[in-house]
Amino acid sequence: MTRIDSHQHFWRPSRGDYQWLRADEPALAPLVRDFLPEDLDPLLRASNAPKTVLVQAAGSMAETEFLLDLASRHDFICGVVGWIDLSRSDAVPVLDAWARHPKFKGVRPMLQDLPQVDWIERAPDADAVRALIRLGLRFDALVKPEHLSSLLRFLRAWPELPAVIDHAGKPQLAQGWQGDWATAWQRDMAELAALPQVQCKFSGLLNEMSPLQRASTAASVTALRPVWDSLLQWFGPARLMWGSDWPVLTLAGSYAGWVAAAGALIGELPAGDQASVWRGCAQRFYGIE
């Protein structure tokens, strides 16, 4: 079955705007190198994923311009989610300009990296949010469980803004379901799913597991199942989309390994629902032909 990878990244650290990519942090050091289209293309071909959505990884408008240039030169990139400071009213003319690019699909403000967990409900400029809606753009929410309640209040205030929760809101699987995160994640994700404009990405979850939890495909499926079952109950297959989070994924496993683990769960659905999760939801949400 063909797939759309709804969430992947490219970067060139020498550009200088990836502050989180630090070679002095051993856990991140393997990522401090170029990851570009020629690195991903063979993985996509092997996994029957001919299209991807390219998502920002730096808090700079210059990186968005870099990604749009890559998208213009590579047909398999069917959409770009960029970055802009939504708290600035002068974001509007930038959004107007970017929206003229046929592959510009939306923005992601990297909420998980901001010091204020409630930034999204109090800081965005209303004109900037209205511009997203007017231009038909999408909002990707990069959040952890502690951000979900603020995200919920923001999206309730803007019911016309289509949004997707990246990486299923990052359930902290390595901590186990008795951790403090679990109650907030279950409550707030269910309430977010009750908002019809909200979708969810089934992505990035190997990175939230302990090494033992992801030691094999079977172990990964066991760890994933409570998350998958909850997401399926809350969002249904029509509002779930698969993504890889490559190359961050490489810290936890291989591209093919994530396809296999996710596919073991997605494959339990009827064929039409499988197609929705693998590609249909991403096509509808991002307006991909």
C-alpha positions in Angstrom: 0.0 0.0 0.0 1.4 3.4 -1.0 2.1 5.9 1.8 2.6 9.6 2.4 5.2 10.3 5.1 3.4 13.2 6.8 6.4 14.2 8.9 10.1 14.3 8.1 12.9 16.8 8.2 16.0 17.9 6.3 18.8 20.1 7.7 22.2 21.4 7.0 23.8 22.3 10.4 26.4 24.6 8.9 23.5 27.0 8.1 23.7 27.9 11.8 20.1 28.0 13.0 19.6 24.6 14.6 20.4 25.6 18.2 19.0 22.3 19.6 21.4 20.2 17.4 24.4 20.2 19.8 27.4 18.0 19.1 28.4 18.2 22.8 25.2 16.3 23.8 26.0 12.6 23.2 22.3 11.7 22.6 22.1 14.2 19.8 25.5 14.0 18.3 24.6 11.4 15.6 22.1 14.0 14.2 24.8 16.7 13.8 25.4 16.2 10.1 23.6 17.0 6.8 20.3 15.1 6.2 19.1 16.0 2.7 16.8 14.6 0.0 19.4 12.2 -1.4 19.6 10.5 2.1 15.9 9.9 2.4 15.0 9.1 -1.2 16.1 5.4 -1.1 14.3 4.8 2.2 11.1 6.2 0.7 11.4 4.0 -2.4 12.0 0.9 -0.3 9.0 1.7 1.9 6.6 2.6 -1.0 6.2 6.1 0.3 6.6 8.3 -2.9 5.5 11.6 -1.2 6.5 13.4 2.0 5.6 16.5 4.1 8.7 18.4 5.0 8.5 19.9 8.5 10.7 22.7 10.0 13.3 21.9 12.6 14.7 25.4 13.3 13.1 28.5 14.8 14.0 30.7 11.9 12.2 32.0 8.8 15.5 31.5 6.9 15.1 27.7 7.4 11.6 27.9 5.9 13.0 29.5 2.8 15.6 26.8 2.7 12.9 24.1 2.9 10.8 25.7 0.2 13.8 25.8 -2.1 14.3 22.1 -1.5 10.6 21.4 -2.2 10.8 23.3 -5.5 13.6 21.0 -6.6 12.3 17.7 -5.4 9.0 16.3 -6.6 8.6 13.8 -3.7 8.3 16.7 -1.2 4.6 17.5 -1.6 4.3 20.0 1.3 6.3 22.2 3.6 5.4 23.2 7.2 7.5 26.2 8.1 8.2 28.4 11.2 7.2 31.9 12.0 6.8 33.8 15.3 3.0 34.0 15.6 3.3 36.6 18.3 4.4 39.2 15.8 1.8 41.1 13.8 4.3 41.6 11.0 4.1 37.8 10.4 1.1 38.4 8.2 2.9 39.7 5.1 5.4 36.9 5.4 2.6 34.3 5.5 1.0 36.1 2.5 4.2 35.7 0.5 4.9 32.1 1.5 1.3 31.1 0.7 2.0 31.9 -3.0 4.4 28.9 -3.0 2.2 25.9 -4.1 3.9 23.6 -1.5 3.7 25.8 1.5 1.1 24.2 3.8 1.4 25.6 7.3 3.4 26.5 10.3 4.8 24.9 13.4 6.0 27.1 16.3 8.0 24.4 18.2 5.9 24.8 21.4 7.8 22.1 23.3 11.0 24.2 23.2 9.5 27.4 24.6 10.0 28.2 28.3 6.3 29.1 28.8 4.1 26.1 28.6 1.0 28.3 28.0 2.6 30.4 25.2 0.2 29.2 22.6 -2.9 30.4 24.4 -1.7 33.8 25.3 1.1 35.0 22.9 -0.1 34.6 19.3 -1.2 37.8 17.5 -4.8 37.5 16.5 -4.0 38.9 13.0 -1.4 36.2 12.4 -3.9 33.5 13.4 -6.6 35.0 11.2 -4.1 35.0 8.3 -3.5 31.3 8.7 -7.2 30.7 8.5 -7.7 33.1 5.6 -4.9 31.6 3.6 -6.0 28.0 4.2 -2.9 27.1 6.1 -2.5 24.4 8.7 -1.1 24.4 12.3 1.3 21.7 13.5 1.5 21.4 17.2 4.8 20.1 18.6 3.9 19.5 22.2 4.5 17.3 25.2 1.7 16.3 27.6 2.2 19.4 29.8 1.3 21.7 26.8 -1.9 20.0 25.8 -4.3 21.9 28.1 -3.1 25.2 26.7 -3.3 23.9 23.2 -6.8 22.8 23.9 -7.8 26.3 25.0 -6.1 27.9 22.0 -7.9 25.6 19.5 -11.3 26.1 21.2 -10.8 29.8 20.7 -10.0 29.3 17.0 -12.4 26.6 15.7 -11.7 27.4 12.1 -8.0 26.7 12.3 -7.1 23.2 11.1 -4.5 21.6 13.4 -2.6 18.4 13.8 -0.9 17.1 17.0 2.6 15.9 16.1 3.8 12.6 17.5 0.6 11.9 19.3 1.4 14.6 21.9 4.6 12.7 22.9 3.3 10.2 25.5 6.2 9.5 27.8 6.2 5.8 27.2 9.6 5.2 28.8 8.2 6.4 32.1 5.4 3.9 32.1 1.7 4.5 32.4 1.9 5.2 36.1 3.9 8.4 35.4 2.5 11.9 36.1 2.2 12.5 32.3 -0.4 9.8 31.7 -3.5 11.3 33.3 -3.0 14.7 31.5 -2.2 13.0 28.2 -5.3 10.8 28.3 -7.7 13.6 29.4 -6.4 16.4 27.2 -5.9 14.3 24.0 -9.5 13.0 24.3 -10.8 16.6 24.6 -8.6 17.7 21.7 -10.0 14.9 19.6 -13.5 16.1 20.3 -12.7 19.3 18.3 -13.5 18.5 14.7 -10.6 20.6 13.3 -7.9 18.5 15.1 -6.0 15.6 13.6 -3.2 13.5 15.0 0.1 12.2 13.7 1.1 8.6 14.5 4.8 9.4 14.4 7.9 9.9 16.5 6.8 7.3 19.1 9.9 5.0 19.0 11.8 7.9 20.4 9.5 8.1 23.4 10.2 4.4 24.3 13.0 2.9 26.4 15.5 0.7 24.6 13.8 -2.4 26.0 10.4 -1.3 24.7 11.8 -0.9 21.2 14.2 -3.9 21.2 12.1 -5.7 18.5 9.1 -5.1 16.3 7.0 -7.2 18.7 8.2 -5.2 21.7 7.5 -2.0 20.0 4.0 -3.1 19.0 3.3 -4.0 22.6 4.4 -0.6 23.8 2.5 1.2 21.1 -0.8 -0.6 21.4 -2.2 1.4 24.4 -1.4 4.6 22.5 -2.8 3.3 19.2 -6.0 2.0 20.7 -6.6 5.3 22.4 -5.9 7.4 19.3 -8.1 5.1 17.2 -11.0 5.5 19.7 -10.6 9.3 20.0 -9.8 10.3 16.4 -10.8 7.4 14.3 -8.8 6.4 11.2 -10.1 9.4 9.2 -8.2 11.9 11.5 -5.0 9.8 12.0 -2.0 10.1 9.7 1.3 8.2 9.7 4.7 9.9 9.7 8.3 8.9 10.3 9.9 11.8 12.1 13.0 10.9 10.1 15.9 11.6 10.8 15.2 12.0 14.5 13.8 8.5 14.1 17.4 7.2 13.5 18.2 7.7 17.2 15.7 5.0 18.1 15.4 2.7 15.0 15.3 2.4 11.3 12.8 3.7 8.8 11.9 0.2 7.8 11.6 -0.8 11.4 9.1 2.0 12.1 7.1 1.1 9.1 6.9 -2.5 10.3 5.9 -1.6 13.9 3.3 1.0 12.8 2.1 -1.4 10.0 1.4 -4.2 12.5 -1.2 -2.0 14.1 -2.5 -0.1 11.1 -2.7 -3.5 9.3 -5.5 -4.6 11.7 -7.9 -2.1 10.2 -10.1 -2.6 7.1 -8.3 -1.7 3.9 -10.1 1.6 3.4 -9.1 2.7 7.0 -5.5 1.6 6.4 -5.4 3.8 3.3 -6.7 6.7 5.3 -4.0 6.4 8.0 -1.2 5.7 5.5 -2.0 8.5 3.1 -5.6 9.8 3.0 -5.7 11.8 6.1 -2.5 13.6 5.2 -3.8 14.2 1.7 -7.0 15.8 3.0 -5.4 17.8 5.8 -2.5 19.3 3.8 -4.4 19.6 0.5 -2.1 17.2 -1.3 -3.1 16.2 -4.8 
